[in-house]
Amino acid sequence: QVQLVESGGGLVQAGGSLRLSCAASGSIVRFKSMGWYRQAPGKQRELVASITSGGSTNYADSVKGRFAISRDNAKNTVYLQMNSLNLEDTAVYCCNAQETMVTTRTTRHYWGQGTQVSVSS
């Protein structure tokens, strides 16, 4: 069973930075994509950023130019560097991994427990 463990969340002032880490219990090269989602109180969960096994990245419009996702296959870890944080970035951030199941050709999702990011004015 794959486990994803996030770390790096916390309280930061607006304009500050945080780096989130998502450590997987095994090799991450098996995942076709990994990403970060967030959910703020009263809002739907949204994709923040994702990165494929080939290194292609995708970002929500609201974080483009401020956040950067990266992966270190040797450490089985995905990172989310968050700069110029604002109040709207306050949310629980969850790591996601997607694996293609060869036998069924379906996609299996794995989720971490989440880490809280709070931005204060």
Salt bridges, closest charged atoms under 4 A:
GLU46 OE2 - ARG38 NE 2.63
ASP61 OD1 - LYS64 NZ 3.10
ASP89 OD1 - ARG38 NH1 2.91
ASP89 OD2 - ARG66 NH1 2.77
GLU99 OE1 - ARG30 NH2 3.12
